[in-house]
Amino acid sequence: VNGTPVSFDGGTKPFADSLATEVDFHLAGIDIPRYLAYIPNPTGLTLVSALLDVDMRLTYQAAPATHLSLAGTLVLRDAEIMDGEKNRYLRLPQFSVVLSDSDLLRKEIILDEIVIDAPQIDLIRLSDERILPFALLGQPESDPADEAGSEPPSTDPLRLTINRFSLKGGELTFLDQALDTPAAIALRQIELSVEDFSTLPDSPAELSASWVVNRTGQVSGQGTMTLEPFQVSTHLDVKALQLADFQSYVSEYTHVLVAGGSYFLQGDLDYSASGDESALRFVGQSGIDGLQTTDSLNGESLLKWGRLHLSRIDVAASPLKIAVEEISLRDMDAQVLIGEDGSLNWAALVRDGEDQHEPVTQDTEAPS
């Protein structure tokens, strides 16, 4: 069909009490954008390319119990989304789903495996603070008549199980043009793994994630997640997060130039939510190594240290609690200058609304 190989085969037992029927269908390389051309597109986004492979089996039987099941594999390949100016927001080499024998009549879906290979996502915050590509999505129009006649939610919700989910080699870049000096943040080598996920109550899933922030920052986490009630417990590890990468945000409010410094954090994070109540707690340690700051107006040194270390941190919300058992500061040097008029050099570091922002010297292009 339009160059796509399509095949169907199967069998049935029309005279048996079970009426057992199987249908296999195979489609290779369905050109999705070709068929989307027949559907109105209210957005400013275009699916430039995407191929779909389908290898599924539909099974039905009437006795001893009615059963309708679907199993097989779906593979989306070479997907790419752009806007009208050819700006690319998504590139997805491959997305595959392996569907185990799922009972559709009982609203039971079992996904044996989901694999997302090397996705690339680009986000842009514009000067008016809209974020692309989300700002290009059309807003659905609500029909009051439909809302008035809407049916109550089903008391038999969908039961979804995902045995294994993995995202490999992902990249996300964020360009913030709402600042006086645009900032670029890049997350690379994104890895995400989830096992034994289920929408059934009290069903914990194992999860792990890691990524690199710009050139040197490393973030990783490993723990468990339960959807109902919602709970997340994970061990976090943040290493070598360079403060200079966020200079553009510092310059929005101060005349401080961050010439050096790396942030670290290790500890356990727990979050739970039920109804209108939620609880958040972090227990661990954090700090900044090798901080160096200067006055961006005259280049004079302001504050530097070898290491700031906060140990045995205990932070909780609802109610708010902040406890730090030990704070250590090593090799600190602070330059406090008093001018002839009695003014302090630190007093002029905070910007007011009439400040003209000087260019920031750090490179704001997405790190390679």
Salt bridges, closest charged atoms under 4 A:
ASP9 OD2 - HIS26 NE2 3.88
GLU22 OE1 - ARG57 NH1 3.65
ASP24 OD1 - ARG57 NE 2.60
ASP53 OD2 - ARG77 NE 2.78
ASP55 OD1 - HIS26 ND1 2.68
GLU80 OE2 - ARG88 NH1 3.71
ASP103 OD2 - HIS67 ND1 3.35
ASP103 OD2 - ARG106 NE 3.13
ASP112 OD2 - ARG164 NH2 2.93
GLU113 OE2 - ARG164 NE 3.92
ASP128 OD2 - ARG130 NE 2.76
ASP156 OD1 - ARG159 NH1 3.69
GLU171 OE1 - ARG188 NH1 3.38
ASP176 OD1 - ARG125 NE 2.74
ASP180 OD2 - HIS357 ND1 2.81
ASP237 OD2 - LYS239 NZ 3.73
GLU252 OE2 - HIS357 ND1 3.73
ASP268 OD1 - HIS235 ND1 2.99
ASP289 OD1 - ARG307 NE 2.60
ASP314 OD2 - ARG281 NH2 2.69
ASP314 OD2 - LYS321 NZ 3.22
GLU325 OE1 - ARG312 NE 2.81
GLU326 OE1 - ARG312 NH2 3.13
ASP331 OD2 - ARG330 NE 3.62
ASP355 OD2 - HIS255 NE2 3.15
GLU358 OE1 - HIS255 ND1 3.90
GLU358 OE2 - ARG351 NH2 3.20
ASP363 OD2 - ARG215 NH2 3.91
